[in-house]
Amino acid sequence: MRLLFCGDIVGRAGRVVVTEHVPRLRRELALDFVIANGENAAHGFGITDKICDELYSGGVDVITTGNHVWDKREIIPYIDGDPRLLRPLNFPRGTPGKGHGIYALADGRKLLVVNAMARLFMDAIDDPFAAVDKLLAQHPLGVVDAVFVDFHGEATSEKMSMGHFCDGRASAVIGTHSHVPTADTQILPNGTAYMTDAGMCGDYDSVIGMQKEAAIALCRDRRRDRSCPPHCAAAPGRPLAGAMAAR
């Protein structure tokens, strides 16, 4: 099974590069399935139904997200009706949308895609390890042909822990959120492919896809909250956040 995973799509630059190149990559690499993290696809903050349609038309099969999934509030009534748009599995019970999906490939094989979110330096949500453990027990390899986990989180240690926790039970565990790719691509002892962070699809002449001047200003102003990285629009005390458009 040949899968392509695109790390965090940031703004228009990220959308353009994905929609322009994924069709060619599907042909050249004979890809079976394409997954992309789209939580920052809408001007750097959140995602909309129109952007989902744009990415699907560009060759993306499933969109995963993370802590910025609700930044565009209009996605809330939409997400329940789109089985290809996932939000983190370990959001509390009653949250709109789903955290996983089982998708049939053209040849009939089944792929389980899981979207989970870490907790260290992130939102206070349910235990991702318990949620993933329960889901993998319900849909083990052999019943499904492959399992892909997008684990969205800040701390390297937590993402590595999830990789080893799923080793032998998932085909791949790939981290997202930092927008910076890591150099630790490996096959874990029991056969699971792992990478701490896939990086981003966005403008490299930037700070994690955002306008570098605004990001530098946020980092230099000590009056601002320090608990959230520069791209987080939800951080308190950040009147400039709205000006930090994705490049």
C-alpha positions in Angstrom: 0.0 0.0 0.0 1.5 3.3 -1.1 0.5 6.3 1.1 1.4 10.0 0.9 1.1 12.1 4.0 1.3 15.9 3.8 2.2 17.7 7.1 0.4 20.7 8.3 -0.9 22.8 5.3 -0.4 26.4 6.2 -2.4 29.0 4.4 -2.7 29.6 0.6 0.9 28.8 0.0 0.4 25.3 1.5 -2.8 24.7 -0.3 -1.3 25.7 -3.7 1.7 23.4 -3.4 -0.5 20.5 -2.3 -3.1 20.9 -5.0 -0.5 21.5 -7.7 1.7 18.6 -6.9 -0.4 15.8 -5.4 -2.0 14.9 -8.8 1.4 14.4 -10.3 2.7 12.5 -7.3 -0.3 10.2 -7.4 0.5 9.3 -11.0 4.3 9.1 -10.7 4.3 7.1 -7.4 1.2 5.1 -8.1 -0.2 6.3 -4.8 -3.2 4.4 -3.3 -4.2 7.1 -0.8 -3.3 10.6 0.3 -3.7 12.1 3.8 -3.1 15.7 4.7 -3.2 17.7 7.9 -5.3 20.7 7.1 -5.9 22.4 10.5 -4.0 25.6 9.4 -5.2 25.6 5.8 -7.5 28.7 6.2 -5.2 31.7 6.3 -3.1 29.9 8.9 -5.9 29.2 11.3 -8.5 26.4 10.9 -10.2 25.0 7.9 -13.5 25.6 6.0 -15.8 23.5 3.9 -14.6 25.2 0.7 -11.0 24.4 1.5 -11.9 20.8 2.1 -13.5 20.7 -1.4 -10.4 22.3 -2.8 -8.1 19.8 -1.2 -10.3 16.8 -2.2 -10.4 18.1 -5.8 -6.6 18.4 -5.7 -6.2 14.7 -4.9 -6.3 14.5 -1.1 -8.4 11.6 0.2 -8.6 12.4 4.0 -7.9 15.5 6.0 -6.7 15.3 9.6 -6.5 18.2 12.0 -5.6 19.2 15.6 -5.9 21.9 18.1 -6.9 24.6 15.5 -9.7 22.6 14.0 -12.4 24.9 15.4 -10.7 28.2 14.6 -13.2 28.8 11.7 -16.5 28.3 13.6 -18.4 27.5 10.4 -16.7 24.1 10.3 -18.6 22.9 13.4 -22.0 22.3 11.7 -20.1 20.9 8.6 -17.8 18.3 10.1 -20.5 15.8 11.0 -21.5 15.5 7.4 -18.0 15.0 6.0 -16.5 11.5 6.8 -13.2 12.5 5.2 -12.5 15.4 7.6 -11.2 14.1 11.0 -10.7 15.8 14.3 -8.7 14.4 17.2 -10.1 11.2 18.5 -9.6 12.1 22.2 -11.8 15.2 22.2 -14.6 14.8 24.9 -17.7 12.8 24.2 -20.3 14.8 22.3 -17.7 16.8 20.2 -18.8 17.1 16.6 -17.1 14.9 14.0 -15.1 11.7 14.2 -11.5 10.9 15.1 -11.0 8.0 12.8 -12.3 6.5 9.6 -12.0 3.2 7.7 -11.6 3.8 4.0 -11.8 1.3 1.1 -9.1 1.6 -1.5 -9.7 0.9 -5.2 -8.5 -2.7 -4.9 -10.8 -3.3 -1.9 -8.2 -3.1 0.9 -9.1 -1.2 4.0 -7.1 1.6 5.6 -7.8 2.9 9.1 -6.8 6.5 9.6 -6.6 7.8 13.1 -6.2 11.4 14.3 -5.2 11.9 17.9 -3.9 14.8 19.9 -1.2 15.0 22.6 -1.7 16.7 26.0 1.8 18.0 27.0 1.8 21.8 26.4 -1.5 21.3 24.6 -5.2 21.5 25.5 -6.6 19.6 28.5 -8.4 16.8 26.7 -9.0 13.1 27.2 -6.1 10.6 27.3 -4.9 9.9 23.8 -3.2 6.7 24.7 -6.4 5.2 26.1 -8.4 6.4 23.1 -5.9 5.0 20.6 -5.5 1.7 22.5 -9.3 1.1 22.5 -9.6 1.9 18.8 -6.7 -0.4 17.7 -8.2 -3.2 19.8 -11.5 -2.7 17.9 -9.8 -2.6 14.4 -6.5 -4.6 14.6 -4.2 -5.1 11.7 -5.5 -8.2 9.9 -9.0 -7.0 10.1 -7.9 -3.8 8.4 -5.0 -3.9 6.0 -3.2 -0.8 7.3 -3.4 1.7 10.1 -2.1 5.3 9.9 -2.0 7.5 13.0 -1.5 11.3 12.8 -0.5 12.2 16.4 -0.8 16.0 16.7 1.4 17.3 19.6 4.1 19.6 20.9 6.3 17.4 23.0 8.8 15.1 21.2 8.8 12.7 24.2 5.0 12.2 24.1 5.0 11.6 20.3 7.8 9.1 20.6 5.9 7.4 23.4 2.8 7.1 21.2 5.0 5.6 18.4 6.3 2.9 20.7 2.9 2.4 22.3 1.5 1.6 18.8 4.5 -0.4 17.6 3.3 -3.5 15.9 -0.3 -2.4 16.0 -0.1 0.5 13.5 1.5 0.7 10.1 2.7 4.2 10.7 2.6 6.8 13.5 3.6 10.3 12.2 3.6 13.4 14.3 2.3 16.9 13.3 1.9 20.4 14.9 5.5 21.8 15.1 5.6 22.6 11.3 9.3 21.6 11.4 10.3 18.2 10.1 12.4 15.9 12.3 15.3 13.7 11.2 14.3 10.6 13.1 12.4 8.6 10.4 12.7 5.0 11.4 11.1 1.6 11.6 10.4 0.7 15.2 11.3 -2.8 16.5 7.9 -4.4 15.8 7.5 -2.9 12.3 5.7 0.4 12.7 7.0 3.3 10.7 7.6 6.4 12.8 8.6 10.1 12.5 8.2 12.7 15.3 7.0 15.5 13.0 6.3 15.6 9.2 6.8 19.3 9.1 4.5 21.6 7.0 3.4 22.4 3.5 3.9 26.2 3.5 6.2 29.1 2.8 9.7 28.4 4.0 10.5 32.1 4.0 8.5 32.4 7.2 8.3 31.4 10.8 6.4 28.0 10.7 4.4 29.3 7.8 3.5 32.7 9.3 4.7 36.2 8.4 8.1 36.3 10.0 8.0 40.0 11.0 4.9 39.5 13.1 6.2 36.3 14.6 9.4 38.0 15.7 7.5 40.8 17.2 5.4 38.4 19.3 8.5 36.6 20.5 10.2 39.9 21.5 7.3 41.4 23.4 7.6 40.1 26.9 4.2 41.4 27.9 2.6 38.7 25.9 1.6 35.2 27.0 4.5 32.7 26.7 2.5 29.5 26.9 1.6 29.2 23.2 3.7 29.2 20.1 3.5 32.3 17.7 0.9 30.7 15.4 -1.6 30.0 18.1 -4.5 32.5 17.7 -6.0 31.3 21.0 -3.2 32.6 23.2 -4.5 35.3 25.6 -3.1 38.8 25.4 -2.2 38.7 21.7 -3.9 41.5 19.9 -1.5 41.1 16.9 -2.6 37.5 16.3 -5.2 38.5 13.7 -2.4 40.2 11.8 -0.3 37.0 11.7 -1.6 35.8 8.4 0.0 32.8 6.8 2.3 33.6 3.9 
